[in-house]
Amino acid sequence: MNFDEYQKRAVSTDITGLGKRIAVAHDPAYVDKILSLVGEAGEVAEKYKKIIRDKKGIISEQDRDEIIKELGDVLWYVAVLAYYLDESFDNLAKTNLDKLAKRKQSSKITGKGDNR
């Protein structure tokens, strides 16, 4: 499966956007996806925090599986949001990797600012 196929299948399970492109930021489907993306990313961080705090940093197989599930949820929300923005998931991934390669080549992979 490639990113675009994943995106197509993800969008087919979107019950609030109903497969349409959404250009208005206050549309309830957009609001749902943005807030849910932040929530799912928070769940990844929460699981990680508890591994550090309660398990001396040791990631069990169960912890790993739970984090993977949450990362899958993050992936779903990113794919659907990209669709709302009329962006292919393949292109989103390619553009991101190109940006990071350019930063690495110019020794600006770390630091502040989007356009470094």
Secondary structure, DSSP 8 states (H G I E B T S, - for coil): --HHHHHHHHHTT-TTTTT-----TTSHHHHHHHHHHHHHHHHHHHHHHHHHHHSTT---HHHHHHHHHHHHHHHHHHHHHHHHTT--HHHHHHHHHHHHHHHHHTT-SSSS-TT-
